[in-house]
Amino acid sequence: MDDLNDFARLAQALVPWGDHLVYVGGWAHRLHRLHPHAHVPDHDALLTRDSDVAIDKWVPKESDIKAALLAHGFREELRGDLRPPDAQYTLGDENAGFYAEFLTPLVGSGYRRGGTQIANEKMAGILAQRIRHLDILLVDPWRVTLDTDNFDSLPAPMEVRVANPLCFMVQKFLIQERRRKQGKAPKDLLYLYDTIQLFGGQLDAFQERWRTVVAPALGQADAKKVIELSQQTFNAVDDDLRNAAIIAQGRDLDPDDMRRACKFAFEHILAI
């Protein structure tokens, strides 16, 4: 799987909607390495087959993202019994290829009056999953440049919007309970640690953005929740942190070193 050029094909397909889209999830973490503020380590970033694309509510309703994806070789795969169903937009083999999923903020309860779930929303020709706490990833996004050295299928360098690393980390705390039930909490802890390592020189800047932009966007209750969860998460080494160190194969990470680095960073950023 040539995932860099597969991602480049996705980015090219989505150019007309660039001001309404933010790349989030694992691909955002990989793309963070392209930012001038990043201190890129020797080890590779965590890999993921899927690219999560957050889409805001202001995307023009009459536009057709699906048609653009199909024109660039993607196909729509509908899954599950929900109505509307889950959707993936896939390149290559269904079980091993690259695919994109679209996400949009969940507003309200997420259920119809009769009690049936509204998990997905049709917008701009595609189906997007409605996700709670996604809206913070649309706040203050960063821009990175896809260069033609790494993305050699591109005819010229292009910019894309990615989740602000601070918002990326903050959201990990807000979705922690759900991710733990899915068995994904260790991976998220590794994302937190690696993001701190990547942007260790930006702690003062992150503190200022937390105070002036991110915390106000969250509101008092969720901002307080982030602070509390950051303290609880890195208070002591637990199985999730031990498993996070194991995921980082070949890097010989010590769970307590990870804990102390994250504890120091979040106490500084959140001014605890």
Secondary structure, DSSP 8 states (H G I E B T S, - for coil): --HHHHHHHHHHHTGGGGGGEEEEHHHHHHHHTTSTT----SS-----SEEEEEE-TTS-TT--HHHHHHHTT-EEEEESSSSS-EEEEEES-TTTSEEEEEEEE--S-SB-TTS-B--EEEETTEEEEEETT-GGGGSS-EEEEE-TTTSTT-SS-EEEEE--HHHHHHHHHHTHHHHHHTT-HHHHHHHHHHHHHHTGGGHHHHHHHIIIIIHHHH-HHHHHHHHHHHHHHTSS--HHHHHHHHHSTTS---HHHHHHHHHHHHHHHTT-
